[in-house]
Amino acid sequence: MNPSATSPREAIDTLRHLEDLSGQTRALLRSFWFPLVLFGVLTLLSAPVALVGEGVAVAVYWAVAGTAGGAAVGWYYHHREERLGVSRSGVPCIATGVALLVAAFALPAMTSGRLQEVVSAFAVAGAYLIFAWLDRSAVLAVLSAALAVVPAVALASSLEHPGPVVAVVTGLAILVTGIVARRAEQQGR
């Protein structure tokens, strides 16, 4: 009998250990707190901008902030993956972000009035649903549903200009979700 041969029990333990490591690595790669915190803050900052210039100011704001925010998220994930020594394709997330930007600009151009002020929030909710699916995240799926409810409730209300209110509520929801996700990630280490 070969004394260096692995017993069935040792093989099972090794496989379980590898499975645990694989799960931990997937969890590290799925870390989504940074874009939530960043875009939560950017959304909150957009609220006062939404009060100016018949929607042009907020469009310019998001053209700059959305692009810069997307670049910052890309930079963050690139350096995070470099530090971890593992990576995954960013193409699905980048495609979703680009689709979000296109929808967030196209939908207001196709609508008017109160709907025009909040229709981009529906695009954001849809994008977060895709992100939830990509990351297999129930947290992002719940956030997506909440982000869809906010503009619907605002439209059903008697608010004359629901855009800034939707920006504040959705910005807070995104930001708080990001902070909670960050704390959970830190506690998991």
C-alpha positions in Angstrom: 0.0 0.0 0.0 1.3 3.4 -0.9 1.5 5.6 2.2 1.3 8.9 0.2 -2.0 7.9 -1.5 -4.9 10.1 -0.6 -7.7 8.4 1.3 -11.3 8.9 0.0 -12.0 11.1 3.1 -9.0 13.4 2.3 -10.1 13.7 -1.3 -13.6 14.7 -0.2 -12.2 17.3 2.2 -9.9 18.7 -0.5 -12.8 19.0 -2.9 -14.9 20.7 -0.3 -12.1 23.1 0.4 -11.7 23.9 -3.3 -15.4 24.4 -3.6 -15.3 26.9 -0.7 -12.4 28.8 -2.3 -14.2 28.9 -5.6 -17.3 30.4 -3.9 -15.2 32.9 -2.0 -13.5 34.0 -5.2 -16.8 34.4 -7.0 -18.1 36.5 -4.1 -15.1 38.7 -4.3 -15.5 39.2 -8.0 -19.2 40.1 -7.5 -18.5 42.9 -5.1 -21.0 45.6 -6.2 -20.8 48.1 -3.4 -18.5 50.6 -5.2 -20.8 51.4 -8.2 -23.8 51.6 -5.8 -22.1 54.1 -3.5 -20.7 56.1 -6.4 -24.0 56.2 -8.5 -26.0 56.8 -5.3 -24.1 59.9 -4.6 -24.2 61.0 -8.3 -28.0 60.5 -8.3 -28.4 62.5 -5.1 -26.3 65.3 -6.6 -28.5 65.3 -9.7 -31.6 66.3 -7.8 -30.8 70.1 -7.6 -29.6 70.0 -11.2 -33.0 68.6 -12.2 -34.6 71.8 -11.1 -32.7 73.9 -13.7 -33.1 74.3 -17.4 -36.0 72.3 -18.6 -34.1 69.0 -18.4 -31.1 70.2 -20.4 -29.0 70.7 -17.3 -29.7 67.2 -16.0 -29.0 65.7 -19.4 -25.6 67.5 -19.5 -24.9 66.5 -15.9 -25.6 62.8 -16.6 -23.6 62.9 -19.9 -20.6 63.9 -17.9 -21.3 62.2 -14.5 -22.5 59.0 -16.1 -19.5 58.7 -18.3 -17.0 59.6 -15.6 -18.8 57.3 -13.2 -18.7 54.4 -15.6 -15.0 55.0 -16.2 -14.4 55.1 -12.4 -16.2 51.8 -12.0 -14.2 50.2 -14.8 -11.0 51.5 -13.2 -12.0 50.1 -9.8 -12.9 46.6 -11.1 -9.7 46.5 -13.2 -7.5 47.2 -10.2 -9.5 45.0 -7.9 -9.2 42.0 -10.3 -5.5 42.8 -10.7 -5.1 42.8 -6.9 -7.1 39.5 -6.5 -5.2 37.8 -9.3 -8.5 36.7 -10.9 -10.8 38.3 -13.4 -14.0 37.9 -15.3 -15.3 39.4 -18.5 -16.5 42.9 -18.1 -18.3 42.9 -21.4 -21.8 42.1 -20.1 -21.6 44.9 -17.5 -20.2 47.4 -19.9 -22.9 46.6 -22.5 -25.6 47.0 -19.8 -24.1 50.4 -18.7 -24.0 51.6 -22.3 -27.6 50.4 -22.9 -28.6 52.2 -19.7 -27.0 55.5 -20.9 -28.7 55.2 -24.3 -32.1 54.4 -22.7 -31.7 57.1 -20.1 -31.3 59.7 -22.9 -33.6 58.2 -25.5 -36.7 57.7 -23.2 -36.9 61.4 -22.1 -36.5 62.5 -25.7 -39.6 60.4 -26.6 -41.8 61.6 -23.7 -43.0 64.8 -22.2 -44.3 66.4 -19.1 -44.0 64.6 -15.7 -43.2 61.3 -17.3 -40.2 62.9 -19.1 -38.8 63.8 -15.6 -38.8 60.3 -14.3 -38.7 57.9 -17.3 -34.9 57.5 -17.0 -35.5 55.9 -13.6 -37.3 53.0 -15.3 -34.2 52.5 -17.4 -32.0 52.5 -14.3 -34.3 49.9 -12.7 -34.1 47.7 -15.8 -30.3 47.9 -15.8 -30.1 47.0 -12.1 -32.3 43.9 -12.9 -29.8 42.9 -15.6 -26.9 43.5 -13.1 -28.9 41.4 -10.6 -29.1 38.5 -13.1 -25.4 38.8 -14.1 -24.3 38.7 -10.4 -27.0 36.3 -9.3 -27.8 38.9 -6.6 -31.2 38.9 -4.8 -30.1 42.2 -3.2 -29.8 43.9 -6.6 -33.1 42.4 -7.8 -34.9 43.9 -4.8 -33.2 47.2 -5.4 -34.3 47.0 -9.0 -37.9 46.5 -8.0 -37.7 49.4 -5.5 -36.2 51.6 -8.2 -39.1 50.8 -10.5 -41.7 51.6 -7.8 -40.3 55.0 -6.9 -41.1 56.7 -10.3 -44.4 54.9 -10.6 -45.5 56.2 -7.2 -44.2 59.7 -8.1 -46.2 59.7 -11.3 -49.3 58.5 -9.4 -48.9 61.4 -6.9 -49.8 65.0 -7.4 -46.2 66.2 -7.5 -45.9 68.8 -10.2 -42.2 68.1 -10.8 -41.5 64.5 -9.6 -38.0 64.4 -11.1 -36.0 65.8 -8.1 -38.0 63.7 -5.6 -37.3 60.6 -7.6 -33.6 61.4 -7.8 -33.4 61.9 -4.0 -35.3 58.7 -3.1 -33.6 56.5 -5.7 -30.2 58.0 -4.9 -30.7 57.2 -1.2 -31.9 53.7 -2.0 -28.8 53.0 -4.2 -26.4 54.6 -1.7 -27.8 52.8 1.4 -27.7 49.5 -0.5 -24.1 50.1 -1.4 -23.1 51.0 2.2 -24.8 47.9 3.5 -23.2 45.7 0.9 -19.8 47.2 1.7 -20.3 46.5 5.4 -21.4 42.9 4.7 -18.4 42.4 2.5 -16.0 43.7 5.2 -17.7 41.5 7.9 -17.3 38.5 5.6 -13.6 38.7 5.5 
